[in-house]
Every structure is written in C-alpha cells, then in structure tokens.
Amino acid sequence: MRRFLTDAGSIAAAVALVVGLSACAEDPLAAQYREGDNKGYIAANGFQTTEIPPENRGDPVEFTGSLDNGSAVSSADFAGKVLVVNFWYATCGPCIIEAPRLEQAYQTFQGQDVAFLGINTYDQPATALSFARDHGVSYSSAMAVGDAQLKLAFTDAAPLNATPTTLVLDKQGRVAARIVGELPEASILESIVRTLVAENA
C-alpha cells in the first residue's frame, strides 16, 4: 500500500512538473504584445486578434501603390481616418468566407472617418475585380503581386505570408489592431474601429 502511495505521489509530482513547465513556456504572441514592438504575428492555426494601446504603437505606415482599377493610392489618401487594411487573394478559402463580413463592416461606417482598403497579395487586377463583383465587395484593393515597395511598407506591420490578415490603422496611420486569420464576424472588427474612431474625437 505504501509503495502504491509513493508511486501515485511520484506520478502526481511529474504531472505537476509538466503543467508547471507548460505554464512557464513563453507565448510569442503575448510577448510581442507586451513588448509593443509592432513586428506582427507569426500565423498559427485559427483566428488571432490583438489591440495595441496608443503608447505602444509604432510609426505610421506609409505606402503607395496601384488599385485594381488602375488608380494610384497612397497612405496620404487616408490621412485623419481610421483605415482597415485586409490582405487577401482570390483563391484563399478564408478570404472568400470573410469577404461579406468585411463588406458589412465597411457599410456600417459609411459617412464616417473610416476607410477600407484591400491588398491583394497574389492576383492580377482582372481577377481582383472579378472577385469583388462575385462577392459583393465595394471597396477597392491595391495590387501587391508585382509591387515590392507596397509589400515592404507592411512587412513590419503584418505577417504577409498569413492570409487573410486584417490591420486597423488609427487616425495617425499607426497599426492599432491586428486580426490574423478569418474574421469570424463583422461585429469584432466594428468594435475595434469604433474604439479608434472615438480616440482623440
């Protein structure tokens, strides 16, 4: 009986040790958030979101590029507005699923100091425009596939190899929130945008 209790005690201690070590393991996402270094996240399976306090936000993201309709676009076009930037491509399954949710959020903020911009990371303009028509997306996308400078502008702000990813930039153009993975529902993004609209209002 004594031996059984000893063995049981040893097993319990081992389990406690494993749990303790697991608890001490550093979560890279949490570490990046605490550091406020604005380096972006390494994608993991599933949906991840974080909001960055104003004092921890990095420099404004400055970019230029071409839209799917051939027009020029730059960060200066969105000065003083909250800007939602969604990275996507046409054959990305989660991008297809979240498209109507993004459009819903976009429509919610019509007439306010909020703008939406897609950044297509893979397709040609004709494919991007076709996707927008098929899925009812009414805001434009910048084309990044042949634009190294556009990609470079967001390298420190978003994990471009993790698609879809959505950034929300504050009125100063700084990354204030990241959503990595498929947006589960429009209300999550809408809540983040409302908070940023209210900042310095």
N, C-alpha and C positions, 0 to 999 in steps of 0.2 A: 504494500500500500504506500509506504514511504517512497519507494522508488517511482511509483506512478505519479505521486505528487511532485517529485523532483523533476521528472520528465515533463509533466504538464507545465511546471513553472518555467522550465527552460524554453519550451515552445512559446509560452506567453511572452517571455522576455525577448525572444527572437522576433516575434511578430511586432512587438512594441518598437524594437530597434529599426525594423524595416519601415514602419509607419513614420517613425521619427525622422529617418533619413529622407524619406519621400517629402515630408513636410519642409525639410530644410533645403530641398533642391530648388535652385533659382529658376523662377519663371521668367524667360527672356522678355515676354510681352510686358509683364508687370515691371521688370527692371527698366525697360525703355520708357515706360510711362512715368515712373518715379524720377528718372534722370531728366526727363523733358528734353531729350536731345534731338527729337524730331527726325529720327532716322528712318522711321517707318517700321512696319512689322514684317516678319517672315511668315508667310502664309501657312496656316495649319488647316486641317480639315474642319469645315463648318464656318459659322459666322462669328466674327470678332469685331467689336467696336470699342472705341475709347474716345473720350473727350479730353482735350488738353486745356488746362487753366491758362488764362491770358498771360500770366507771368512766366509760363514755361514754353510759350510758342516761339518758334524760330523766326527767321527773316521772312519777309513777304516772298511769295513765289512769283517770279517774273518770267513770262513766256510770250512767244509769238508763234504763229502757225497759220495754216490754211484750213478753212472749213470744208465740209463735204460739198457745199455749193460753190466752192471756188473763192469765196470771200476771205479776206485777211482777218485774223483775230489776234488779240493780244491781251495781256493782263490789264493793260490800261483801260480797256473797254469796260471793265467791271469795277473800276475804282469806286469805293464807297458802298459797294454792295456785298452781301453775303453770296458767295459763289459755291455751288455744288458741282464738283467735277467727278464724272463717272468714267472709269476706264473699262472698255468693253471691246468685243468683236462679234461678228455676226453668227458664227457657229458655236459660240460659247453657250452651253445649255443654261447655266445660272443667269447669264445676261439676258437671255430670252425670257426667262421666268420673271426676273425683276423689272423688266422694261415697263410694264404697265404701272408698277408701284412707283417707279421714279417719275413717270408722267403724271400720276395722281398728285404726288408731292409738288411737282412743277406747277400744275394748275392751281393748287392750293395757294400759292404765293404770287399769283398774277397780280400786277399792280403795286407790288411791294418792292423794296430794295433787295431783291433776291434774284439771282440768275442761275441757270443751269447750263452746263457745257459737257457734252460727251467728248471723250478722247478715244478714238478707235485705234487700237494698237496693232492691227493686222491687215485690215481690208483696204480696198481701193474705194474712192468716193462713190462710184455707182452702187457698190454693194452696201455701203453705209446708208445711202439714201433709200435703197430698196428695203432695208431692214426697218428704217424709220417709218416708211409708208405701211409696211406689213404689220407693224406692232404699235402703230399709233403714237409714235414719239414725235413731238412737235418742236423740240429744241434741237439746235444744231450740234454737230460733232466736229472736232478738229481731227485731222488725219496725221497719225504719228508714224505710220509704217516706213515712210521714206524721209522722215524729218528727225534727224539725230538731235538737233537743238531742242526741239519740243520735248523729246524723251528726257534729255539731260536736265531740263528745267524742273522735272518732277522726280528725278532719281532719288534725292534725299527725302522726299516727302511721301512717296508711295512705293510699295513693292510691285513694280510694273509686271513682274512675272506671275503675280497673283491676280487673276481676273475672274470675276469683277472686283474692283476696288473703288470705293467712293470716298472722296475727300470733301470736307466742308471748310472753306476758307472764310475767315472773318472779314470785317469791313476794311481791314488793313492789308488783306491778301495773305494772311498767315494761316497755316494749317491749324485748325481748331478741333477737328474731329476726323477720325478715320473709320471707315467701315470696310472690313476685309471679308470678302465672300458675298454671297447672295443676300440682298436686303430682304428680310423676312416679311416686313410690312411697311407701308408708307409712313405710318404714324411714328416710327422710330426716327426716321430722317426728319420728319416735320418737327418733332420735339427739339431736336438738335438745332435746326435752323431757327426756330422761334427764339431759343435762348440767345443765339448770336445776333438776331435782329434787335433784341432788347438791349444788348450791350451798348453802352455809350449813347443810348437813344435820347 
